[in-house]
Amino acid sequence: MTPSIIESVFSKESLFAVSLFPYLGFLWFMTKKIEAPKIALIGFYLTLVFVAVTIPAGLYAQFTLHKSLANVDWLHGGAEVFLTLSNITIALGFSKALNKLRIEN
């Protein structure tokens, strides 16, 4: 059965690709804001590293192993390490910024 046009336009792959544009806009604005904590900003950029690692990992799982990335634990876990690293960096950046504000006030 052939997918309809609506199913094709709103597929998870197309929505994933389109979602990168607002995120890149978010990064651009965050980079321009002087008040943005630098460590948190690095964490937000590390999220792009997670995406850059996850896409080839997913393709490898699909075309070489004939499985979904979620079903290949070692590959999925390896990709998720980058998301964890970015989340920790974001949290540390904002935590450091909040502590700095508390000390100044």
N, C-alpha and C positions, 0 to 999 in steps of 0.2 A: 504494500500500500504506500503510495506517494504522500509525503507530508503536504498539508495545505500551505498556502502562502503565509498565513498567520502563524502557523506552527514553525515555519522556517524563520520568519522575522523575529519571533519571540523565543527562539531556541536558547538554551543555556549558553551555548558557544557564542552566539551573536550578542546576547546581553552582556556576557563577560567582556567581550571586545569593546563594546560601547561604553562600559563602565570605566574603562581606563581613562577616557577623556575627562570626565568630571574629577577623577582622582588627580590627574596631572594638573588640572586647573587649581585644585585645592593645594597641591604642592607648590605651585607657582605663587599663589597668594601667601602661603605660609612662609615661603622663602623671602618674600618682599617685606613681611612684617618684622620689624626690628625686635618686637617684644616676644616673638616665638622662641621658646627655649631651644637652643642649638642641639642639645642631645636628643630632645624629642623629635626635632626635625630630621635628624639622622635616622631615628627609628622609623619615621614615616617613609623615608627614602628606602630603608631596608625592606619595607613591604613590597617595593618594586622588585627587589632581589628575590623575595619569596615568589612573586608572580613569574619572574624570569626563570626560576628553577622549576617551578611546578609545571609549567607548560611542556618543556621537553620531557620531564619525568612522566607526565600523563600520556604524552605521545609514545614514549618508549613502552609504557605499560600496555597501552592499547594495541600498538602495531607489532611489537616484538613478543610480548608475553600473552597477548590476546585477553587481557583482563582490564578491569577498571583500576585506576590508580588507587582508589580506596581499598581495593582487594589485594594489594601488594604491600604488605606491612613495611618491609624494609625501605622501599622506595617512597611510600607515603610518609613514613616517619622522618626520613631524611629531608623531604621537602618541608615538612611541618616544623623542623628545627629552625628554619629561617623565619617563619611566622612567629615562633616563640621568641626568637632573638629580637625581632623588630618590636614585639609587644613589650618586652622587658625594657628595651631602650627607650621607648615612648614613655613608659611609666616612670622610669628613673629620671628622664628629662623633666617631666612635669613635677615630680616629687622634689627634685633639686630646686626648680623654680619657685615652688610653694615655700620651701624652707628658706630660700633667699628673701622672699617677701615677708615672711614672719620675722626674720632677723632685722630687716630694714624698718619694720613698723614696730 
